[in-house]
C-alpha cells in the first residue's frame, strides 16, 4: 500500500511499545492488506496505544519514511484475541527415538 502522506510504498508501520522497564520505544511492524481500503497488523499487550484515544492512536501509527500517519482516516478498530500455546511432555515425545536407533543398527 502507499502512504497517503508521502506516497511511498510501505509494507510496515512504526508505532510505540513499552519495554520491560516501562519505557516506550518505536518498533517497525509488518502490515497486511486485508481489503483495498484497509490494512491490519498484530501487536501484543506492550503496544503503547491500547489505552489512548482514537486520535492519539492515529498519530502514533506512522510511516517509516515520512514519520506521519500513513492513513488519512483516523478510524482504528482494535480486536482482542488470545493465542494459547501448549507443549507436549518431552519424555513422551522422545519415546519414538529408541525405535529409530533400533532400525539404524
Secondary structure, 3 states (H helix, E strand, C coil): CECCCCCCECCEEEEEEECCCCCEEEEEEECEEEECCEEECCCCCCEHHHHCCHHHHHHHCEECCCCCCCCCCCCCCCCCCCCCCCCCCHHHHCCHHHHHHHHHC
